């Protein structure tokens, strides 16, 4: 009986250690959300944010080889509640595609949500466009006029499932491909 308990305990420890080894960690190579601001403009709540993207050498090499990279920027607006779950009032996802075109020697950023395309001669310039969100319309102001306080959540998620199949396995196992941020929450008062 005692050996069965110790066997189960050892099994649980092995499982926990293996899960912690694959924990997503926004470390040296990740997206970091630096700031968020929400305002009322033209009868709507609009969001502006500043994000920093740090790419590893392995990711830059894949990009230079023509592999497109995708990020989803998830935005949620909640009504804070102390007893029950937060009530989601607005939810928006922006999707960006970053790709290098060797023949043109330029980086292309495509906002997959709006269809807008931008071309840049350098990688920092392309990342700068993705780093600055301006006036993202979230929800009508009239619908939330009675709300005194809101919570704004933001997360940048690198879409590893959009990578080519041979590279996808490496991206799930190698920390240099963990380019997502954590959920970041900002309180917003009127």
ROSE-4610 file (N, C-alpha, C; in Angstrom, 1 decimal, always signed):
// ROSE-4610
residu = [X/X/X/X/X/X/X/X/X/X/X/X/X/X/X/X/X/X/X/X/X/X/X/X/X/X/X/X/X/X/X/X/X/X/X/X/X/X/X/X/X/X/X/X/X/X/X/X/X/X/X/X/X/X/X/X/X/X/X/X/X/X/X/X/X/X/X/X/X/X/X/X/X/X/X/X/X/X/X/X/X/X/X/X/X/X/X/X/X/X/X/X/X/X/X/X/X/X/X/X/X/X/X/X/X/X/X/X/X/X/X/X/X/X/X/X/X/X/X/X/X/X/X/X/X/X/X/X/X/X/X/X/X/X/X/X/X/X/X/X/X/X/X/X/X/X/X/X/X/X/X/X/X/X/X/X/X/X/X/X/X/X/X/X/X/X/X/X/X/X/X/X/X/X/X/X/X/X/X/X/X/X/X/X/X/X/X/X/X/X/X/X/X/X/X/X/X/X/X/X/X/X/X/X/X/X/X/X/X/X/X/X/X/X/X/X/X/X/X/X/X/X/X/X/X/X/X/X/X/X/X/X/X/X/X/X/X/X/X/X/X/X/X/X/X/X/X/X/X/X/X/X/X/X/X/X/X/X/X/X/X/X/X/X/X/X/X/X/X/X/X/X/X/X/X/X/X/X/X/X/X/X/X/X/X/X/X/X/X/X/X/X/X/X/X/X/X/X/X/X/X/X/X/X/X/X/X/X/X/X/X/X/X/X/X/X/X/X/X/X/X/X/X/X/X/X/X/X/X/X/X/X/X/X/X/X/X/X/X/X/X/X/X/X/X/X/X/X/X/X/X/X/X/X/X/X/X/X/X/X/X/X/X/X/X/X/X/X/X/X/X/X/X/X/X/X/X/X/X/X/X/X/X/X/X/X/X/X/X/X/X/X/X/X/X/X/X/X/X/X/X/X/X/X/X/X/X/X/X/X/X/X/X/X/X/X/X/X/X/X/X/X/X/X/X/X/X/X/X/X/X/X/X/X/X/X/X/X/X/X/X/X/X/X/X/X/X/X/X/X/X/X/X/X/X/X/X/X/X/X/X/X/X/X/X/X/X/X/X/X/X/X/X/X/X/X/X/X/X/X/X/X/X/X/X/X/X/X/X/X/X/X/X/X/X/X/X/X/X/X/X/X/X/X/X/X/X/X/X/X/X/X/X/X/X/X/X/X/X/X/X/X/X/X/X/X/X/X/X/X/X/X/X/X/X/X/X/X/X/X/X/X/X/X/X/X/X/X/X/X/X/X/X/X/X/X/X/X/X/X/X/X/X/X/X/X/X/X/X/X]
num = [1/1/1/2/2/2/3/3/3/4/4/4/5/5/5/6/6/6/7/7/7/8/8/8/9/9/9/10/10/10/11/11/11/12/12/12/13/13/13/14/14/14/15/15/15/16/16/16/17/17/17/18/18/18/19/19/19/20/20/20/21/21/21/22/22/22/23/23/23/24/24/24/25/25/25/26/26/26/27/27/27/28/28/28/29/29/29/30/30/30/31/31/31/32/32/32/33/33/33/34/34/34/35/35/35/36/36/36/37/37/37/38/38/38/39/39/39/40/40/40/41/41/41/42/42/42/43/43/43/44/44/44/45/45/45/46/46/46/47/47/47/48/48/48/49/49/49/50/50/50/51/51/51/52/52/52/53/53/53/54/54/54/55/55/55/56/56/56/57/57/57/58/58/58/59/59/59/60/60/60/61/61/61/62/62/62/63/63/63/64/64/64/65/65/65/66/66/66/67/67/67/68/68/68/69/69/69/70/70/70/71/71/71/72/72/72/73/73/73/74/74/74/75/75/75/76/76/76/77/77/77/78/78/78/79/79/79/80/80/80/81/81/81/82/82/82/83/83/83/84/84/84/85/85/85/86/86/86/87/87/87/88/88/88/89/89/89/90/90/90/91/91/91/92/92/92/93/93/93/94/94/94/95/95/95/96/96/96/97/97/97/98/98/98/99/99/99/100/100/100/101/101/101/102/102/102/103/103/103/104/104/104/105/105/105/106/106/106/107/107/107/108/108/108/109/109/109/110/110/110/111/111/111/112/112/112/113/113/113/114/114/114/115/115/115/116/116/116/117/117/117/118/118/118/119/119/119/120/120/120/121/121/121/122/122/122/123/123/123/124/124/124/125/125/125/126/126/126/127/127/127/128/128/128/129/129/129/130/130/130/131/131/131/132/132/132/133/133/133/134/134/134/135/135/135/136/136/136/137/137/137/138/138/138/139/139/139/140/140/140/141/141/141/142/142/142/143/143/143/144/144/144/145/145/145/146/146/146/147/147/147/148/148/148/149/149/149/150/150/150/151/151/151/152/152/152/153/153/153/154/154/154/155/155/155/156/156/156/157/157/157/158/158/158/159/159/159/160/160/160/161/161/161/162/162/162/163/163/163/164/164/164/165/165/165/166/166/166/167/167/167/168/168/168/169/169/169/170/170/170/171/171/171/172/172/172/173/173/173/174/174/174/175/175/175/176/176/176/177/177/177/178/178/178/179/179/179/180/180/180/181/181/181/182/182/182/183/183/183/184/184/184/185/185/185/186/186/186/187/187/187/188/188/188/189/189/189/190/190/190]
x = [+0.8/+0.0/+0.9/+1.9/+2.8/+3.6/+4.0/+4.7/+3.8/+2.5/+1.5/+1.4/+1.4/+1.2/+2.5/+3.7/+4.9/+5.1/+4.6/+4.6/+3.8/+2.6/+1.7/+2.3/+2.9/+3.5/+4.7/+5.5/+6.6/+6.0/+5.0/+4.3/+3.8/+3.2/+2.7/+3.9/+4.9/+6.1/+6.7/+6.8/+7.3/+6.4/+5.1/+4.1/+4.3/+4.3/+4.5/+5.8/+6.9/+8.1/+8.2/+7.5/+7.5/+6.6/+5.5/+4.7/+5.4/+6.1/+6.8/+7.9/+8.4/+9.5/+8.9/+7.6/+7.0/+6.2/+6.3/+5.5/+5.8/+4.8/+5.1/+5.6/+6.7/+7.3/+7.7/+7.2/+7.5/+8.9/+9.9/+11.3/+12.0/+13.2/+14.0/+13.4/+12.7/+12.1/+10.6/+9.9/+8.5/+7.9/+6.6/+5.9/+5.6/+5.9/+5.7/+4.7/+3.7/+2.7/+3.2/+3.5/+4.1/+3.0/+1.9/+0.9/-0.3/-1.4/-2.7/-3.5/-4.2/-5.0/-6.3/-7.4/-8.7/-9.4/-10.0/-10.7/-12.0/-12.8/-14.1/-13.9/-14.2/-14.1/-15.3/-16.0/-17.1/-18.1/-18.5/-19.5/-19.0/-17.7/-17.2/-16.0/-15.8/-14.6/-13.5/-12.3/-11.2/-10.0/-9.2/-8.1/-6.8/-5.8/-4.4/-3.5/-2.5/-1.6/-0.2/+0.8/+2.2/+2.7/+3.3/+3.7/+5.2/+6.0/+7.4/+7.5/+8.0/+8.3/+9.8/+10.2/+11.6/+11.7/+12.3/+12.4/+13.8/+13.8/+15.1/+15.8/+17.0/+17.8/+17.2/+16.7/+16.1/+14.8/+14.1/+12.8/+13.2/+14.2/+14.6/+15.1/+15.9/+16.4/+15.2/+14.2/+13.1/+12.3/+12.2/+11.6/+12.3/+13.7/+14.5/+14.4/+14.0/+13.9/+12.5/+11.7/+10.3/+9.2/+9.4/+8.4/+7.5/+6.2/+5.3/+5.1/+5.1/+4.8/+3.5/+2.7/+1.3/+1.2/+0.6/+0.3/-1.1/-1.8/-3.2/-3.1/-3.7/-3.8/-5.2/-5.4/-6.7/-7.0/-8.2/-8.6/-9.9/-10.1/-11.4/-11.6/-12.9/-13.4/-14.4/-14.1/-15.0/-15.6/-16.7/-17.3/-16.8/-16.1/-15.5/-16.6/-16.5/-17.4/-16.6/-17.0/-16.3/-16.7/-17.9/-18.5/-18.5/-19.0/-19.1/-18.0/-18.0/-17.0/-17.2/-16.1/-16.2/-17.2/-18.0/-18.9/-18.2/-18.0/-17.3/-18.3/-17.9/-18.7/-18.3/-17.0/-16.5/-15.3/-15.2/-14.0/-13.6/-12.3/-11.8/-10.5/-10.3/-9.0/-8.4/-7.2/-6.5/-5.5/-5.3/-4.3/-3.4/-2.1/-1.0/-0.2/+0.2/+1.1/+2.4/+3.5/+4.8/+5.6/+6.0/+6.7/+7.8/+8.9/+10.0/+10.0/+10.1/+10.2/+11.6/+12.3/+13.7/+13.9/+13.0/+13.2/+13.0/+12.2/+11.9/+12.8/+13.5/+14.3/+13.5/+12.3/+11.4/+10.6/+10.2/+9.3/+7.9/+6.9/+5.5/+4.7/+4.0/+3.1/+1.6/+0.9/-0.5/-1.4/-2.3/-3.3/-4.4/-4.5/-5.4/-6.8/-7.1/-8.4/-9.0/-8.2/-8.7/-8.2/-7.2/-6.7/-5.6/-5.3/-4.3/-2.9/-2.1/-0.7/+0.3/+1.4/+2.4/+3.8/+4.6/+5.9/+7.0/+8.1/+9.2/+10.5/+11.5/+12.9/+13.6/+13.2/+13.9/+12.9/+13.4/+12.6/+12.2/+13.0/+12.6/+11.4/+11.4/+10.3/+9.0/+9.1/+7.9/+7.4/+8.3/+7.8/+7.3/+7.8/+7.3/+5.8/+5.4/+4.0/+3.1/+3.6/+2.8/+2.8/+3.8/+3.9/+3.0/+2.5/+1.7/+0.3/-0.6/-2.0/-2.7/-3.4/-4.0/-5.5/-6.3/-7.7/-8.5/-8.3/-9.0/-10.4/-11.4/-12.8/-13.2/-13.7/-14.1/-15.6/-16.3/-17.7/-18.3/-19.7/-20.3/-20.3/-20.1/-20.1/-21.5/-22.5/-23.9/-24.2/-23.8/-24.1/-23.4/-22.4/-21.6/-21.6/-22.5/-22.5/-22.7/-23.4/-23.7/-22.5/-21.6/-20.5/-19.5/-19.2/-18.2/-16.8/-16.6/-15.3/-15.3/-14.2/-14.1/-12.7/-12.6/-11.2/-10.9/-9.7/-9.3/-8.2/-8.4/-7.4/-6.8/-5.5/-4.8/-3.8/-3.7/-2.7/-2.3/-1.0/-0.4/+0.0/-0.6/-0.4/+0.3/+1.5/+2.2/+1.5/+1.1/+0.3/+1.3/+1.7/+2.7/+2.0/+0.7/-0.1/-0.1/+0.2/+0.2/+1.5/+2.5/+3.8/+3.8/+4.7/+4.8/+5.0/+4.4/+4.4/+5.7/+6.8/+8.1/+8.6/+8.3/+8.8/+7.9/+6.7/+5.7/+6.1/+6.6/+7.0/+8.2/+9.1/+10.3/+9.8/+8.8/+8.3/+7.6/+7.0/+6.3/+7.2/+8.4/+9.4/+10.5/+10.8/+11.9/+11.4/+12.0/+11.6/+11.8/+12.7/+13.0/+11.7/+10.8/+9.6/+8.4/+8.6/+7.5/+7.4/+6.8/+6.8/+5.5/+4.7/+3.4/+3.7/+2.7/+2.7/+1.7/+1.8/+0.8/-0.5/-1.6/-2.7/-2.3/-2.6/-2.3/-3.6/-3.9/-5.2/-4.9/-5.7/-5.7/-7.1/-7.2/-8.5/-8.7/-9.9/-10.2/-11.4/-11.2/-12.3/-12.7/-13.9/-14.4/-14.1]
y = [-1.2/+0.0/+1.2/+1.2/+2.4/+2.6/+1.6/+1.7/+2.3/+1.9/+2.5/+4.0/+4.5/+5.9/+6.6/+6.0/+6.7/+6.7/+5.6/+5.5/+6.6/+6.8/+7.8/+9.2/+9.4/+10.7/+11.0/+10.0/+10.1/+10.4/+9.8/+10.0/+11.4/+11.9/+13.3/+14.3/+14.1/+14.9/+15.0/+13.8/+13.7/+14.5/+14.4/+15.1/+16.6/+17.0/+18.5/+19.0/+18.3/+18.8/+18.8/+17.9/+17.9/+19.0/+19.3/+20.4/+21.8/+21.9/+23.2/+23.4/+22.3/+22.5/+23.1/+22.9/+23.4/+24.6/+25.2/+26.4/+27.5/+28.2/+29.4/+30.5/+31.0/+32.1/+33.2/+34.4/+35.6/+36.1/+35.6/+35.9/+36.8/+36.5/+37.3/+37.6/+36.6/+36.7/+36.6/+37.7/+37.7/+39.1/+39.1/+40.4/+40.9/+42.2/+42.8/+44.0/+44.0/+45.1/+46.2/+47.4/+48.5/+49.4/+49.6/+50.6/+50.5/+50.8/+50.8/+52.1/+52.7/+53.9/+53.7/+54.0/+54.0/+55.3/+55.8/+57.1/+56.9/+58.0/+58.1/+59.0/+58.5/+59.3/+59.0/+60.0/+59.7/+58.7/+58.8/+58.0/+56.5/+56.3/+54.9/+54.9/+53.8/+53.6/+53.1/+53.8/+53.4/+53.1/+52.2/+51.7/+52.0/+52.5/+52.7/+51.9/+51.3/+50.5/+50.5/+50.3/+50.2/+48.8/+48.1/+46.7/+46.6/+45.8/+45.6/+44.2/+44.0/+42.6/+42.4/+41.3/+40.9/+39.5/+39.4/+38.2/+37.6/+36.2/+35.5/+35.4/+35.0/+34.9/+33.8/+32.7/+31.6/+32.1/+32.9/+33.4/+34.4/+35.2/+36.2/+35.4/+34.3/+33.5/+32.9/+32.4/+31.8/+32.9/+34.1/+35.2/+35.5/+35.6/+35.9/+34.9/+33.6/+32.6/+32.5/+33.5/+33.6/+33.1/+32.6/+32.1/+33.2/+33.2/+34.3/+34.0/+35.1/+35.0/+35.7/+35.2/+35.7/+36.0/+37.1/+37.5/+37.8/+37.4/+37.8/+38.7/+39.9/+40.8/+40.7/+40.2/+40.0/+41.1/+41.7/+42.8/+42.4/+42.6/+42.4/+43.5/+43.9/+45.0/+44.3/+44.4/+43.7/+44.7/+44.3/+45.0/+44.3/+44.9/+44.2/+43.7/+42.5/+42.0/+41.3/+41.4/+40.8/+39.4/+39.1/+37.8/+36.8/+37.2/+36.3/+36.6/+35.9/+36.1/+37.5/+38.0/+39.3/+39.2/+40.2/+40.2/+40.9/+40.2/+40.7/+41.6/+42.9/+43.9/+44.0/+43.8/+44.0/+43.1/+42.5/+41.6/+41.9/+42.0/+42.3/+41.5/+41.0/+40.3/+40.9/+41.4/+41.9/+40.9/+40.7/+39.7/+40.3/+40.2/+40.7/+39.6/+39.8/+38.9/+39.7/+39.1/+39.7/+38.8/+39.3/+38.4/+39.2/+38.5/+39.1/+38.6/+39.5/+39.2/+39.5/+38.4/+38.5/+39.2/+38.9/+39.5/+41.1/+41.5/+43.0/+43.5/+42.7/+43.1/+44.0/+43.6/+44.4/+43.5/+44.1/+43.4/+43.9/+43.0/+43.4/+43.0/+44.0/+43.8/+43.9/+42.9/+42.9/+42.8/+43.7/+43.7/+42.8/+41.5/+40.5/+40.9/+41.7/+42.1/+43.1/+44.1/+45.2/+45.0/+44.2/+44.0/+45.0/+45.9/+46.9/+46.3/+46.7/+46.2/+47.4/+47.1/+48.1/+47.5/+48.2/+47.7/+48.5/+47.8/+48.5/+47.9/+48.7/+48.3/+47.6/+47.8/+47.2/+46.5/+45.5/+44.8/+45.7/+46.5/+47.4/+48.3/+48.8/+49.7/+48.9/+47.6/+46.8/+46.4/+46.1/+45.8/+47.1/+48.2/+49.5/+49.7/+49.4/+49.5/+48.6/+47.4/+46.4/+46.8/+47.6/+47.9/+49.0/+49.8/+51.0/+50.8/+50.5/+50.4/+51.8/+52.3/+53.6/+53.5/+54.0/+54.2/+52.9/+51.8/+50.6/+50.7/+50.7/+50.9/+49.6/+49.7/+48.6/+48.4/+49.5/+49.4/+50.8/+50.8/+52.1/+52.7/+54.0/+54.7/+54.7/+54.8/+54.9/+53.6/+52.5/+51.2/+51.1/+51.8/+51.7/+53.0/+53.9/+55.2/+55.1/+54.1/+54.0/+53.4/+52.8/+52.1/+53.1/+52.9/+53.8/+53.3/+52.0/+51.4/+50.2/+50.1/+49.0/+48.4/+47.1/+46.5/+46.2/+46.6/+46.3/+45.3/+44.2/+43.1/+43.0/+42.8/+42.8/+41.6/+40.9/+39.8/+39.7/+39.5/+39.3/+37.8/+37.1/+35.7/+35.4/+34.8/+34.4/+33.1/+33.0/+31.9/+30.8/+29.9/+28.9/+27.9/+27.7/+26.8/+27.2/+28.5/+29.0/+28.8/+28.3/+28.0/+26.8/+26.7/+25.5/+24.2/+23.1/+21.9/+21.5/+21.4/+21.0/+21.9/+23.2/+24.2/+24.2/+23.8/+23.9/+23.1/+21.9/+21.0/+21.7/+22.2/+22.9/+24.1/+24.8/+26.0/+25.7/+24.6/+24.2/+23.7/+23.2/+22.7/+23.7/+24.6/+25.5/+26.9/+27.3/+28.5/+29.8/+29.7/+30.9/+31.2/+30.3/+30.5/+30.9/+31.1/+31.5/+33.0/+33.5/+35.0/+35.7/+35.0/+35.6/+36.4/+37.2/+37.9/+37.3/+37.7/+37.3/+38.2/+37.8/+38.7/+39.9/+41.1/+42.3/+43.0/+43.4/+44.0/+45.5/+46.4/+47.8/+48.2/+48.8/+49.4/+50.7/+51.0/+52.3/+52.9/+54.1/+54.8/+56.0/+56.4/+57.6/+58.8]
z = [+0.0/+0.0/+0.0/+0.8/+0.9/-0.4/-1.0/-2.3/-3.4/-3.3/-4.3/-4.2/-2.9/-2.7/-3.1/-2.8/-3.2/-4.7/-5.4/-6.8/-7.5/-6.9/-7.4/-7.2/-6.1/-5.8/-6.7/-7.0/-8.0/-9.4/-9.7/-11.1/-11.2/-10.1/-10.1/-10.2/-9.5/-9.6/-11.0/-11.6/-13.0/-14.0/-13.8/-14.7/-14.5/-13.2/-12.9/-13.5/-13.3/-13.8/-15.3/-16.0/-17.4/-18.0/-17.3/-17.7/-17.5/-16.4/-16.2/-17.2/-17.7/-18.7/-20.0/-20.3/-21.5/-21.3/-20.1/-19.8/-20.7/-21.2/-22.1/-21.2/-21.6/-20.8/-21.7/-21.4/-22.2/-21.6/-22.2/-21.7/-22.7/-23.1/-23.9/-25.3/-25.8/-27.1/-26.9/-27.0/-26.8/-27.1/-27.1/-27.3/-25.9/-25.6/-24.3/-24.5/-23.7/-23.8/-22.9/-23.4/-22.6/-22.1/-22.8/-22.3/-23.2/-22.5/-23.1/-22.7/-23.7/-23.4/-24.1/-23.4/-24.0/-23.9/-25.0/-25.0/-25.7/-25.6/-26.3/-27.4/-28.7/-29.9/-30.8/-31.3/-32.2/-31.7/-30.5/-29.9/-29.8/-29.7/-29.6/-28.6/-28.0/-27.2/-28.2/-28.2/-29.0/-28.1/-28.6/-27.8/-28.6/-27.9/-28.4/-27.5/-28.1/-27.3/-27.9/-27.0/-27.4/-27.1/-28.1/-27.9/-28.4/-27.7/-28.1/-28.6/-29.8/-30.3/-30.3/-29.7/-29.6/-30.3/-31.4/-32.2/-32.0/-31.8/-31.7/-33.1/-33.0/-34.3/-35.1/-34.5/-35.2/-36.0/-35.3/-35.9/-37.1/-36.8/-37.9/-39.1/-38.9/-40.0/-40.8/-40.1/-40.8/-41.6/-41.0/-41.7/-43.0/-42.8/-44.0/-45.1/-44.7/-45.7/-46.3/-46.0/-46.6/-45.8/-44.6/-43.7/-43.2/-43.5/-42.9/-41.4/-40.6/-39.2/-38.9/-38.0/-37.7/-36.2/-35.9/-34.5/-34.4/-33.3/-33.0/-31.8/-31.9/-30.8/-30.3/-29.1/-28.5/-27.5/-27.7/-26.8/-26.2/-24.9/-24.3/-23.3/-23.3/-22.3/-21.4/-20.1/-19.1/-18.1/-17.6/-16.4/-15.2/-14.3/-13.1/-12.2/-11.7/-10.7/-9.7/-8.4/-7.3/-7.0/-7.3/-6.9/-8.1/-9.2/-10.4/-11.4/-12.5/-13.5/-14.1/-14.7/-15.4/-16.6/-16.8/-18.0/-19.1/-20.2/-21.4/-22.2/-22.3/-23.0/-24.5/-24.7/-26.1/-26.3/-27.5/-27.8/-29.2/-29.4/-30.8/-30.9/-32.1/-32.4/-33.7/-33.6/-34.8/-35.2/-36.4/-36.9/-37.9/-37.6/-38.4/-39.0/-40.3/-41.0/-41.3/-41.0/-41.3/-42.2/-43.3/-44.3/-45.0/-45.3/-46.0/-47.4/-48.4/-49.8/-50.3/-50.6/-51.0/-52.3/-53.3/-54.6/-54.5/-53.7/-53.5/-52.4/-51.6/-50.5/-49.6/-49.2/-48.3/-47.4/-46.3/-45.4/-45.6/-45.6/-45.8/-44.5/-44.0/-42.9/-43.5/-43.2/-43.7/-42.4/-42.3/-41.3/-41.8/-41.4/-41.9/-41.6/-40.6/-40.2/-41.2/-41.5/-42.4/-43.8/-44.1/-45.4/-45.8/-45.0/-45.3/-45.4/-46.4/-46.6/-46.6/-45.9/-45.7/-46.1/-46.8/-47.2/-46.5/-46.0/-45.3/-45.8/-45.7/-46.2/-45.0/-43.8/-42.6/-41.7/-41.0/-40.0/-38.9/-38.3/-37.2/-37.6/-38.8/-39.3/-39.4/-39.9/-40.0/-38.6/-37.7/-36.3/-35.6/-36.0/-35.4/-35.8/-37.0/-37.4/-36.5/-36.3/-35.5/-34.0/-33.6/-32.2/-31.7/-32.6/-32.3/-32.8/-31.9/-32.3/-32.0/-33.0/-32.8/-33.1/-32.2/-32.3/-32.9/-32.2/-32.5/-31.9/-32.8/-32.3/-31.7/-30.4/-29.7/-29.5/-29.0/-28.8/-28.8/-29.0/-29.0/-27.6/-27.5/-26.2/-25.5/-26.4/-25.8/-25.0/-25.5/-24.8/-23.4/-23.2/-22.0/-21.2/-21.5/-20.9/-19.3/-18.8/-17.4/-16.7/-17.4/-16.7/-16.1/-14.8/-14.2/-14.3/-14.3/-14.4/-15.3/-16.1/-17.0/-16.9/-17.2/-17.3/-18.7/-19.2/-20.5/-20.5/-21.2/-21.2/-22.6/-22.7/-24.0/-24.0/-25.0/-25.2/-26.6/-26.8/-28.1/-28.2/-29.2/-29.3/-30.6/-30.6/-31.8/-32.3/-33.5/-34.0/-34.6/-33.8/-34.2/-35.1/-35.0/-35.9/-37.3/-37.6/-39.0/-39.7/-38.9/-39.5/-40.4/-41.4/-42.2/-41.3/-41.7/-40.9/-40.4/-41.2/-40.7/-39.6/-39.7/-38.7/-37.4/-37.6/-36.5/-35.3/-35.5/-34.4/-33.6/-34.3/-33.7/-32.9/-33.5/-32.8/-31.5/-31.4/-30.2/-29.1/-29.5/-28.5/-28.1/-29.0/-28.8/-28.2/-27.1/-26.4/-27.2/-28.2/-29.0/-29.9/-30.0/-30.8/-29.9/-28.6/-27.7/-27.7/-28.7/-28.9/-28.5/-27.6/-27.1/-25.9/-25.5/-24.3/-23.3/-22.1/-21.1/-21.3/-20.7/-20.6/-19.7/-20.1/-19.3/-19.1/-17.9/-17.5/-17.0/-17.6/-17.2/-16.7/-15.5/-15.1/-15.8/-16.2/-16.9/-16.2/-15.7/-15.1/-15.9/-15.9/-16.7/-15.9]
